[in-house]
């Protein structure tokens, strides 16, 4: 928790806060609870963060920043083949989920009761729009127009992928992140794209 210089590591404090939020719920915990869980005094906690909403935002940001970065990767660029782009973004999204299980769990539990949660919901909607655009472009490229909406499809895809946080534990195996991503892509793509 402390660095070599004796200072508390803010990222380690965020780690503890994310777990406390998940264990007890955001509303049910206080800064004193987080300080106790981190093994520091409450004034030391306030030295690093303004309050529990900042801790929530920092925790959720870890996952959101990683998801946003996927869409900025070269293989996800609008110039890539639309179907390959969809496959890549789906695969990478699951990899990110597996790397940020607690933070993703916190993200999907956000209900919009605080400024940080409303921000998280807005960011989720933004990512959903990006995924819907990729799905729609893959449909156009394949010459197929299914009887359902790209936005609905994107929400269902994200919902299925993020639901893995309820049971997936990277350290426990035997399913590794790449295998999980391959499974999700193998299930989702045949439902989104034309057969044959």
N, C-alpha and C positions, 0 to 999 in steps of 0.2 A: 504494500500500500504506500510505503514511503520510498522516495527516491534516495540516491546516495547522499544528496545534500540535506536529507531530513525533511524535505517538503512532501506533502501528500500528492499522489498522482491522481489528477482529475479523472483520467480515463478509468482508473481502478474504482474510483468513487462512483462513476457512472455505471460500471459493471454491477456494483452492489445495488445501486438504486434500481436498475432494470429488474434485477431478481426480486427485490422487495416489492416493486410494483406488481410483478407477476404473481408473487405469493400472496400478497394481502390486498391488492387493488390500489389504484391510485388514490382514490378518495379516502380510503381507510388508513392511510399511513401518513405520518408527519415527518418533518425534517429530523426530529429527535429519533424516530424509528430508523431513518436512513443513517444517521450519524452512528447510532448504536451498532447497526449491522456492519458498518464500515470500520468500526473500532476507533472512532475519533469523536472528539467533542463537537457539539453542535456549532459553536462559534468558528471552529476550524472549517466546518463544512460551508458555512456562509462566507468564509474567506475566498472560496473557490467558485461558488455558484450563488445566484440571487435567491433561489428557492427551488421547491420541488418541481415547479413547472419547467424551469430551465433543465433540470435533470431529465424530465420526461422528454423534452425536445431533443436534448443531446442524445439520448438513447435511441429514439425513433430516427433521428437524423442519420445514424450509422447505417441503418437499413435503407432508408430512402436515398441517401447519397450513392450507395452501391448500386441500387436499382437504376437510378438515373444514369450512372456511368455506363451501364450495359448499352443503353440506347446511343451513347456517344462513341462506342467502339467501332473500328473500321468495318467489321463484318455486319454491323447493324446500320451502316450508312444507307441513305436513300438510293445511292447508286448501285448497291448490291442487288443481286437477283432477289425478287420479292419472296419467293418460297424459301430460298436459302436463308434470307434475312429473318423470316418468321421462325424457321427451325433454330437458328442461332440464338435469337432473343429468348425463345422459350427455354432452350437448354441453359443459357447463361443465367436466366432469372432463377431457375431452380438451384443452380450452383450458389448463387447469392443467398437465396433463402437458407440453404444448408450451412452457409458460413455465418449467418446472422439469425439463428433460430430464436433466441430470446427477444432480440430487437424486433423481429418480424411479428412475433406473438404480441408484443406490446403495440405495434402498429395496427394490427388487425382488431385489437380490442378498443382502439380509440373510438369514442362515440360523439365527440364534438362538444363536450361539456366545458372545456377550457380553451383558451386561445391556442395552446400547443396542440390540442386535439383537433381543433378546427383547421389549423395549418396542416396537420397530418392528413386529414380527410381531403383537403384541397390537393395535396401532393399525390395522394392515391388516385384521385380523379384525373390529374394530369397524366400520370403514368398509364392509366386505363385508356385515355385518349390516344396516347402514342401507340399502345398495343393494338387498339382498334384500327388505327391507320395502317399499321403493318399487315394486319389480317385482311383489311379491305384491298390493299395493294396486291397481296398474294392471290386473292380471289380474282381481281381484274386480270392479273398476269396469267392465271390458269383458265380464264374464260368461263368461270363458274360463278353463278350468283345463287347462293343458298337461300332458303326461305326463312332465314333469321338474320338479325342485325349484328353488325361487327362489334358494336359497343357491348351488346349483351354477351356475345362470344368472348370478348376480352375480359369482361367481369367474371365470367364463368371460369376462364382459363386461370386468371389470377387467384380466384377463390379456391380452385382445386389445388393449385400449386402451393398457396400459402397455408392450406389446411394441413400440410405435412408437418407443420410446427407442433401440432398436437401429439404427434407420436414419434417423429424422427429425432434421433439422438446421434449425432455424428460420431461420437466417441464409442458408442456401443456396438456399431456394426450390426449385421453383416452387410447392410446396404450402404454403399459409399455414395458420395455426392454425385459423381458422374453416372453411376448406375441409376440413381434416383432420377436424375435429369433425363437419361435415355428412356426410362420408363414413362415419364410424363410426356415427353415428346412423342413416343410411340403410341400413346393413348390419344393424345390431343390431335396430332396432325391428320390422321385418317378421318376424324370427325369434322375437321375444318376445310379440308381440301377434297377435290373430286377424286374418285377412285379410277384407277386405270390409266 
